[in-house]
Amino acid sequence: MRCEAGCLARSLSGHDKDNYYIILSDEGRFVTVADGKVRTVSAPKRKNKKHIQADRTRLLDTAALTDENIRRALANCKTSI
């Protein structure tokens, strides 16, 4: 699975199951994700790619990966789901 920075991802397993995140980086078998609230850009969560469902549409540009922009993008995305 190819995961790009700025794309939406949903957690499929773990204590954070069904939470939505924005992918910050792709690190081989793992990705780092943030939600802007609990998991910030300065302290992202590291998830195995098998445990997420990534969406191909990019919500944010890599330059716009700030906590405020991530919270806003996830809020807009949740209202449309």
N, CA, C and O atoms as a Tinker XYZ file with bonds, in Angstrom:
   324  protein
     1  N      0.844000   -1.171000    0.000000    73     2
     2  CA     0.000000    0.000000    0.000000    64     1     3
     3  C      0.893000    1.239000    0.000000    63     2     4     5
     4  O      1.845000    1.332000    0.775000    81     3
     5  N      0.576000    2.176000   -0.868000    73     3     6
     6  CA     1.342000    3.406000   -0.951000    64     5     7
     7  C      0.591000    4.502000   -0.213000    63     6     8     9
     8  O     -0.510000    4.887000   -0.604000    81     7
     9  N      1.185000    4.993000    0.840000    73     7    10
    10  CA     0.558000    6.028000    1.653000    64     9    11
    11  C      1.344000    7.321000    1.480000    63    10    12    13
    12  O      2.568000    7.335000    1.616000    81    11
    13  N      0.647000    8.392000    1.183000    73    11    14
    14  CA     1.294000    9.676000    0.964000    64    13    15
    15  C      0.949000   10.641000    2.089000    63    14    16    17
    16  O     -0.122000   10.563000    2.690000    81    15
    17  N      1.874000   11.547000    2.359000    73    15    18
    18  CA     1.648000   12.557000    3.384000    64    17    19
    19  C      0.476000   13.436000    2.999000    63    18    20    21
    20  O      0.344000   13.842000    1.845000    81    19
    21  N     -0.373000   13.727000    3.972000    73    19    22
    22  CA    -1.539000   14.570000    3.747000    64    21    23
    23  C     -2.810000   13.804000    3.446000    63    22    24    25
    24  O     -3.873000   14.412000    3.322000    81    23
    25  N     -2.733000   12.483000    3.325000    73    23    26
    26  CA    -3.909000   11.673000    3.008000    64    25    27
    27  C     -4.629000   11.245000    4.284000    63    26    28    29
    28  O     -4.037000   11.183000    5.361000    81    27
    29  N     -5.895000   10.957000    4.140000    73    27    30
    30  CA    -6.736000   10.506000    5.246000    64    29    31
    31  C     -6.503000    9.025000    5.504000    63    30    32    33
    32  O     -6.307000    8.253000    4.566000    81    31
    33  N     -6.523000    8.625000    6.776000    73    31    34
    34  CA    -6.381000    7.216000    7.145000    64    33    35
    35  C     -7.308000    6.915000    8.318000    63    34    36    37
    36  O     -7.506000    7.751000    9.200000    81    35
    37  N     -7.873000    5.705000    8.315000    73    35    38
    38  CA    -8.731000    5.239000    9.410000    64    37    39
    39  C     -8.050000    4.061000   10.076000    63    38    40    41
    40  O     -7.568000    3.157000    9.394000    81    39
    41  N     -8.005000    4.060000   11.380000    73    39    42
    42  CA    -7.404000    2.981000   12.138000    64    41    43
    43  C     -8.326000    1.773000   12.121000    63    42    44    45
    44  O     -9.515000    1.892000   12.416000    81    43
    45  N     -7.781000    0.609000   11.776000    73    43    46
    46  CA    -8.574000   -0.622000   11.706000    64    45    47
    47  C     -8.438000   -1.484000   12.949000    63    46    48    49
    48  O     -9.300000   -2.324000   13.206000    81    47
    49  N     -7.379000   -1.298000   13.726000    73    47    50
    50  CA    -7.195000   -2.114000   14.921000    64    49    51
    51  C     -6.437000   -1.333000   15.978000    63    50    52    53
    52  O     -5.835000   -0.296000   15.701000    81    51
    53  N     -6.480000   -1.855000   17.189000    73    51    54
    54  CA    -5.823000   -1.208000   18.312000    64    53    55
    55  C     -6.833000   -0.452000   19.163000    63    54    56    57
    56  O     -8.029000   -0.454000   18.873000    81    55
    57  N     -6.344000    0.191000   20.210000    73    55    58
    58  CA    -7.247000    0.925000   21.101000    64    57    59
    59  C     -7.845000    2.156000   20.434000    63    58    60    61
    60  O     -8.817000    2.724000   20.932000    81    59
    61  N     -7.271000    2.568000   19.314000    73    59    62
    62  CA    -7.768000    3.728000   18.580000    64    61    63
    63  C     -8.577000    3.336000   17.345000    63    62    64    65
    64  O     -8.679000    4.114000   16.397000    81    63
    65  N     -9.147000    2.143000   17.356000    73    63    66
    66  CA    -9.916000    1.631000   16.214000    64    65    67
    67  C    -11.007000    2.618000   15.811000    63    66    68    69
    68  O    -11.683000    3.191000   16.666000    81    67
    69  N    -11.174000    2.811000   14.503000    73    67    70
    70  CA   -12.168000    3.697000   13.893000    64    69    71
    71  C    -11.877000    5.182000   14.080000    63    70    72    73
    72  O    -12.736000    6.009000   13.774000    81    71
    73  N    -10.704000    5.543000   14.568000    73    71    74
    74  CA   -10.311000    6.944000   14.620000    64    73    75
    75  C     -9.718000    7.342000   13.280000    63    74    76    77
    76  O     -9.104000    6.527000   12.591000    81    75
    77  N     -9.909000    8.606000   12.919000    73    75    78
    78  CA    -9.369000    9.123000   11.666000    64    77    79
    79  C     -8.121000    9.946000   11.933000    63    78    80    81
    80  O     -8.039000   10.674000   12.921000    81    79
    81  N     -7.153000    9.820000   11.040000    73    79    82
    82  CA    -5.882000   10.516000   11.141000    64    81    83
    83  C     -5.484000   11.064000    9.785000    63    82    84    85
    84  O     -6.058000   10.692000    8.762000    81    83
    85  N     -4.506000   11.942000    9.782000    73    83    86
    86  CA    -3.844000   12.396000    8.566000    64    85    87
    87  C     -2.442000   11.789000    8.579000    63    86    88    89
    88  O     -1.746000   11.843000    9.592000    81    87
    89  N     -2.038000   11.217000    7.459000    73    87    90
    90  CA    -0.712000   10.611000    7.353000    64    89    91
    91  C      0.336000   11.712000    7.250000    63    90    92    93
    92  O      0.216000   12.622000    6.430000    81    91
    93  N      1.364000   11.620000    8.089000    73    91    94
    94  CA     2.454000   12.588000    8.061000    64    93    95
    95  C      3.621000   12.101000    7.219000    63    94    96    97
    96  O      4.214000   12.875000    6.468000    81    95
    97  N      3.954000   10.812000    7.342000    73    95    98
    98  CA     5.077000   10.278000    6.567000    64    97    99
    99  C      4.941000    8.768000    6.406000    63    98   100   101
   100  O      4.261000    8.099000    7.184000    81    99
   101  N      5.600000    8.257000    5.388000    73    99   102
   102  CA     5.629000    6.833000    5.074000    64   101   103
   103  C      7.028000    6.332000    5.393000    63   102   104   105
   104  O      8.011000    6.848000    4.861000    81   103
   105  N      7.122000    5.335000    6.253000    73   103   106
   106  CA     8.415000    4.818000    6.704000    64   105   107
   107  C      8.524000    3.321000    6.440000    63   106   108   109
   108  O      8.824000    2.554000    7.355000    81   107
   109  N      8.287000    2.900000    5.211000    73   107   110
   110  CA     8.382000    1.480000    4.886000    64   109   111
   111  C      7.134000    0.739000    5.311000    63   110   112   113
   112  O      6.066000    0.949000    4.736000    81   111
   113  N      7.248000   -0.132000    6.316000    73   111   114
   114  CA     6.097000   -0.892000    6.822000    64   113   115
   115  C      5.192000   -0.058000    7.710000    63   114   116   117
   116  O      4.065000   -0.460000    8.001000    81   115
   117  N      5.670000    1.091000    8.139000    73   115   118
   118  CA     4.935000    1.923000    9.084000    64   117   119
   119  C      4.645000    3.303000    8.502000    63   118   120   121
   120  O      5.308000    3.752000    7.567000    81   119
   121  N      3.650000    3.959000    9.068000    73   119   122
   122  CA     3.352000    5.354000    8.760000    64   121   123
   123  C      3.239000    6.106000   10.081000    63   122   124   125
   124  O      2.927000    5.516000   11.116000    81   123
   125  N      3.492000    7.396000   10.040000    73   123   126
   126  CA     3.241000    8.233000   11.205000    64   125   127
   127  C      1.989000    9.045000   10.909000    63   126   128   129
   128  O      1.837000    9.610000    9.826000    81   127
   129  N      1.096000    9.091000   11.893000    73   127   130
   130  CA    -0.185000    9.755000   11.723000    64   129   131
   131  C     -0.435000   10.717000   12.880000    63   130   132   133
   132  O      0.116000   10.561000   13.969000    81   131
   133  N     -1.282000   11.718000   12.617000    73   131   134
   134  CA    -1.650000   12.677000   13.655000    64   133   135
   135  C     -3.107000   13.059000   13.468000    63   134   136   137
   136  O     -3.636000   13.038000   12.357000    81   135
   137  N     -3.752000   13.413000   14.595000    73   135   138
   138  CA    -5.131000   13.882000   14.524000    64   137   139
   139  C     -5.258000   15.342000   14.949000    63   138   140   141
   140  O     -6.348000   15.911000   14.883000    81   139
   141  N     -4.158000   15.953000   15.381000    73   139   142
   142  CA    -4.172000   17.359000   15.759000    64   141   143
   143  C     -4.610000   17.634000   17.176000    63   142   144   145
   144  O     -4.428000   18.749000   17.664000    81   143
   145  N     -5.190000   16.644000   17.865000    73   143   146
   146  CA    -5.645000   16.824000   19.247000    64   145   147
   147  C     -4.788000   15.986000   20.187000    63   146   148   149
   148  O     -3.915000   16.515000   20.874000    81   147
   149  N     -5.035000   14.687000   20.217000    73   147   150
   150  CA    -4.288000   13.787000   21.091000    64   149   151
   151  C     -2.916000   13.499000   20.497000    63   150   152   153
   152  O     -1.895000   13.561000   21.183000    81   151
   153  N     -2.917000   13.185000   19.217000    73   151   154
   154  CA    -1.671000   12.910000   18.498000    64   153   155
   155  C     -1.351000   14.128000   17.643000    63   154   156   157
   156  O     -1.951000   14.344000   16.591000    81   155
   157  N     -0.401000   14.910000   18.112000    73   155   158
   158  CA    -0.049000   16.144000   17.426000    64   157   159
   159  C      1.080000   15.893000   16.429000    63   158   160   161
   160  O      1.642000   14.799000   16.371000    81   159
   161  N      1.397000   16.907000   15.657000    73   159   162
   162  CA     2.472000   16.807000   14.680000    64   161   163
   163  C      3.811000   16.606000   15.390000    63   162   164   165
   164  O      4.696000   15.934000   14.861000    81   163
   165  N      3.965000   17.179000   16.573000    73   163   166
   166  CA     5.213000   17.028000   17.315000    64   165   167
   167  C      5.321000   15.681000   18.027000    63   166   168   169
   168  O      6.422000   15.268000   18.393000    81   167
   169  N      4.195000   14.988000   18.229000    73   167   170
   170  CA     4.190000   13.668000   18.869000    64   169   171
   171  C      3.251000   12.740000   18.112000    63   170   172   173
   172  O      2.201000   12.372000   18.638000    81   171
   173  N      3.611000   12.345000   16.866000    73   171   174
   174  CA     2.697000   11.526000   16.057000    64   173   175
   175  C      2.663000   10.079000   16.521000    63   174   176   177
   176  O      3.531000    9.633000   17.271000    81   175
   177  N      1.654000    9.354000   16.067000    73   175   178
   178  CA     1.507000    7.930000   16.353000    64   177   179
   179  C      2.111000    7.143000   15.201000    63   178   180   181
   180  O      1.927000    7.497000   14.037000    81   179
   181  N      2.813000    6.101000   15.518000    73   179   182
   182  CA     3.395000    5.218000   14.512000    64   181   183
   183  C      2.487000    3.997000   14.376000    63   182   184   185
   184  O      2.255000    3.275000   15.346000    81   183
   185  N      1.973000    3.773000   13.160000    73   183   186
   186  CA     1.041000    2.670000   12.915000    64   185   187
   187  C      1.582000    1.774000   11.815000    63   186   188   189
   188  O      2.202000    2.237000   10.858000    81   187
   189  N      1.334000    0.476000   11.974000    73   187   190
   190  CA     1.649000   -0.489000   10.931000    64   189   191
   191  C      0.665000   -0.272000    9.784000    63   190   192   193
   192  O     -0.520000   -0.030000   10.014000    81   191
   193  N      1.156000   -0.358000    8.555000    73   191   194
   194  CA     0.287000   -0.134000    7.398000    64   193   195
   195  C     -0.850000   -1.148000    7.317000    63   194   196   197
   196  O     -1.901000   -0.854000    6.748000    81   195
   197  N     -0.652000   -2.328000    7.876000    73   195   198
   198  CA    -1.709000   -3.341000    7.870000    64   197   199
   199  C     -2.879000   -2.934000    8.742000    63   198   200   201
   200  O     -3.984000   -3.450000    8.573000    81   199
   201  N     -2.657000   -2.018000    9.671000    73   199   202
   202  CA    -3.670000   -1.648000   10.645000    64   201   203
   203  C     -4.386000   -0.349000   10.310000    63   202   204   205
   204  O     -5.120000    0.185000   11.142000    81   203
   205  N     -4.179000    0.167000    9.096000    73   203   206
   206  CA    -4.892000    1.370000    8.683000    64   205   207
   207  C     -5.536000    1.162000    7.318000    63   206   208   209
   208  O     -5.124000    0.302000    6.540000    81   207
   209  N     -6.537000    1.956000    7.054000    73   207   210
   210  CA    -7.157000    2.000000    5.735000    64   209   211
   211  C     -6.937000    3.419000    5.217000    63   210   212   213
   212  O     -7.543000    4.375000    5.701000    81   211
   213  N     -6.060000    3.534000    4.226000    73   211   214
   214  CA    -5.703000    4.855000    3.706000    64   213   215
   215  C     -6.579000    5.212000    2.518000    63   214   216   217
   216  O     -6.927000    4.362000    1.699000    81   215
   217  N     -6.922000    6.478000    2.443000    73   215   218
   218  CA    -7.674000    7.010000    1.315000    64   217   219
   219  C     -6.679000    7.686000    0.374000    63   218   220   221
   220  O     -5.742000    8.343000    0.829000    81   219
   221  N     -6.874000    7.532000   -0.903000    73   219   222
   222  CA    -5.942000    8.062000   -1.901000    64   221   223
   223  C     -6.044000    9.578000   -2.069000    63   222   224   225
   224  O     -5.109000   10.205000   -2.566000    81   223
   225  N     -7.160000   10.168000   -1.665000    73   223   226
   226  CA    -7.306000   11.610000   -1.860000    64   225   227
   227  C     -6.509000   12.367000   -0.819000    63   226   228   229
   228  O     -6.579000   12.075000    0.375000    81   227
   229  N     -5.764000   13.327000   -1.279000    73   227   230
   230  CA    -4.937000   14.135000   -0.387000    64   229   231
   231  C     -5.769000   15.289000    0.148000    63   230   232   233
   232  O     -6.299000   16.087000   -0.624000    81   231
   233  N     -5.884000   15.379000    1.467000    73   231   234
   234  CA    -6.653000   16.450000    2.093000    64   233   235
   235  C     -5.807000   17.682000    2.341000    63   234   236   237
   236  O     -6.305000   18.806000    2.275000    81   235
   237  N     -4.528000   17.477000    2.627000    73   235   238
   238  CA    -3.638000   18.591000    2.951000    64   237   239
   239  C     -2.344000   18.489000    2.165000    63   238   240   241
   240  O     -1.865000   17.398000    1.855000    81   239
   241  N     -1.793000   19.645000    1.853000    73   239   242
   242  CA    -0.473000   19.702000    1.243000    64   241   243
   243  C      0.558000   19.482000    2.347000    63   242   244   245
   244  O      0.287000   19.775000    3.511000    81   243
   245  N      1.726000   18.972000    1.996000    73   243   246
   246  CA     2.741000   18.667000    3.013000    64   245   247
   247  C      3.203000   19.917000    3.758000    63   246   248   249
   248  O      3.623000   19.820000    4.911000    81   247
   249  N      3.135000   21.073000    3.133000    73   247   250
   250  CA     3.523000   22.313000    3.808000    64   249   251
   251  C      2.471000   22.751000    4.826000    63   250   252   253
   252  O      2.771000   23.535000    5.726000    81   251
   253  N      1.241000   22.252000    4.691000    73   251   254
   254  CA     0.136000   22.660000    5.563000    64   253   255
   255  C     -0.128000   21.672000    6.688000    63   254   256   257
   256  O     -1.216000   21.682000    7.263000    81   255
   257  N      0.831000   20.824000    7.018000    73   255   258
   258  CA     0.614000   19.818000    8.063000    64   257   259
   259  C      0.876000   20.426000    9.446000    63   258   260   261
   260  O      1.920000   20.196000   10.057000    81   259
   261  N     -0.091000   21.199000    9.917000    73   259   262
   262  CA    -0.050000   21.754000   11.264000    64   261   263
   263  C     -1.236000   21.184000   12.034000    63   262   264   265
   264  O     -2.187000   20.685000   11.432000    81   263
   265  N     -1.181000   21.255000   13.343000    73   263   266
   266  CA    -2.263000   20.704000   14.164000    64   265   267
   267  C     -3.609000   21.360000   13.841000    63   266   268   269
   268  O     -4.629000   20.677000   13.745000    81   267
   269  N     -3.606000   22.657000   13.678000    73   267   270
   270  CA    -4.855000   23.369000   13.389000    64   269   271
   271  C     -5.428000   22.951000   12.030000    63   270   272   273
   272  O     -6.631000   22.719000   11.913000    81   271
   273  N     -4.589000   22.856000   11.020000    73   271   274
   274  CA    -5.057000   22.447000    9.695000    64   273   275
   275  C     -5.540000   20.993000    9.691000    63   274   276   277
   276  O     -6.502000   20.659000    9.001000    81   275
   277  N     -4.877000   20.141000   10.455000    73   275   278
   278  CA    -5.282000   18.736000   10.548000    64   277   279
   279  C     -6.644000   18.623000   11.220000    63   278   280   281
   280  O     -7.510000   17.890000   10.742000    81   279
   281  N     -6.845000   19.343000   12.329000    73   279   282
   282  CA    -8.148000   19.325000   13.017000    64   281   283
   283  C     -9.253000   19.817000   12.095000    63   282   284   285
   284  O    -10.332000   19.226000   12.051000    81   283
   285  N     -8.998000   20.882000   11.368000    73   283   286
   286  CA    -9.997000   21.448000   10.460000    64   285   287
   287  C    -10.326000   20.471000    9.332000    63   286   288   289
   288  O    -11.496000   20.289000    8.996000    81   287
   289  N     -9.306000   19.843000    8.744000    73   287   290
   290  CA    -9.530000   18.898000    7.643000    64   289   291
   291  C    -10.302000   17.675000    8.120000    63   290   292   293
   292  O    -11.193000   17.200000    7.415000    81   291
   293  N     -9.979000   17.155000    9.306000    73   291   294
   294  CA   -10.694000   15.993000    9.830000    64   293   295
   295  C    -12.137000   16.342000   10.184000    63   294   296   297
   296  O    -13.034000   15.523000    9.983000    81   295
   297  N    -12.370000   17.537000   10.703000    73   295   298
   298  CA   -13.734000   17.949000   11.033000    64   297   299
   299  C    -14.575000   18.067000    9.757000    63   298   300   301
   300  O    -15.727000   17.635000    9.733000    81   299
   301  N    -14.010000   18.645000    8.709000    73   299   302
   302  CA   -14.722000   18.753000    7.437000    64   301   303
   303  C    -14.977000   17.383000    6.834000    63   302   304   305
   304  O    -16.032000   17.151000    6.243000    81   303
   305  N    -14.031000   16.482000    6.976000    73   303   306
   306  CA   -14.149000   15.148000    6.415000    64   305   307
   307  C    -15.203000   14.330000    7.164000    63   306   308   309
   308  O    -15.959000   13.590000    6.535000    81   307
   309  N    -15.268000   14.445000    8.470000    73   307   310
   310  CA   -16.228000   13.691000    9.269000    64   309   311
   311  C    -17.660000   14.115000    8.992000    63   310   312   313
   312  O    -18.574000   13.295000    9.070000    81   311
   313  N    -17.864000   15.379000    8.670000    73   311   314
   314  CA   -19.211000   15.841000    8.377000    64   313   315
   315  C    -19.693000   15.307000    7.024000    63   314   316   317
   316  O    -20.895000   15.188000    6.789000    81   315
   317  N    -18.741000   14.988000    6.136000    73   315   318
   318  CA   -19.132000   14.489000    4.817000    64   317   319
   319  C    -19.194000   12.964000    4.753000    63   318   320   321
   320  O    -19.613000   12.409000    3.737000    81   319
   321  N    -18.786000   12.280000    5.818000    73   319   322
   322  CA   -18.796000   10.796000    5.817000    64   321   323
   323  C    -20.152000   10.298000    6.237000    63   322   324
   324  O    -20.373000    9.088000    6.302000    81   323
